[in-house]
Amino acid sequence: MNHDLSRRALEALLAEEYRLGHLNKPDLRRLLGFETGYEIDGFLKAHNVYEDYTMEDFEREREALKSLGF
């Protein structure tokens, strides 16, 4: 039980630090002991942390697809 509480507290702290921009995905992966990016994405989703997707991001991707013929 105490281990579960400690883990939940660690995860909450790390999710908040990521949200604030103090940690990146490789940091999270190392600190949480995850092996894949898929695990990190699931962790972030479970903690309601979503990456900002701006209009600039959209335009950059749209231009990249256009240059590939899509």
C-alpha positions in Angstrom: 0.0 0.0 0.0 2.7 2.5 0.9 4.6 1.6 -2.3 1.4 2.4 -4.3 1.0 5.8 -2.5 4.7 6.6 -3.1 4.4 5.7 -6.8 1.2 7.7 -7.2 2.8 10.7 -5.6 5.9 10.4 -7.8 3.8 10.1 -10.9 1.7 13.2 -10.0 4.9 15.2 -9.3 6.5 14.1 -12.6 3.3 14.8 -14.6 3.2 18.3 -13.2 6.9 19.0 -13.8 6.4 17.8 -17.4 3.3 20.0 -17.8 5.4 23.0 -16.6 8.2 22.2 -19.0 10.7 21.3 -16.4 11.0 17.7 -17.8 10.9 16.2 -21.2 9.8 12.8 -22.4 13.3 11.1 -22.1 13.4 12.4 -18.5 10.0 10.9 -17.8 11.0 7.6 -19.4 14.1 7.3 -17.3 12.5 8.5 -14.0 9.5 6.2 -14.4 11.4 3.2 -15.7 9.4 3.0 -18.9 10.9 1.2 -21.9 8.8 2.7 -24.7 7.4 6.1 -25.9 4.0 4.4 -26.0 4.2 4.0 -22.2 5.0 7.7 -21.8 2.1 8.7 -24.0 -0.2 6.5 -22.0 1.1 7.9 -18.7 0.6 11.5 -20.0 -2.9 10.7 -21.2 -3.8 9.1 -17.8 -2.6 12.3 -16.1 -4.5 14.6 -18.5 -1.4 16.1 -19.9 -1.8 16.9 -23.6 0.8 18.6 -25.8 -0.2 21.9 -27.3 -0.8 21.7 -31.1 -0.6 25.1 -32.6 -1.7 26.5 -35.9 1.9 26.8 -36.8 2.3 23.1 -36.2 -0.7 22.4 -38.4 0.7 24.6 -41.2 4.1 23.0 -41.0 2.7 19.6 -41.3 0.3 20.6 -44.1 3.2 22.1 -46.1 5.2 18.9 -45.5 2.4 16.8 -46.8 1.9 19.1 -49.8 5.5 18.8 -50.7 5.1 15.0 -50.7 2.2 15.2 -53.1 -0.7 14.8 -50.7 
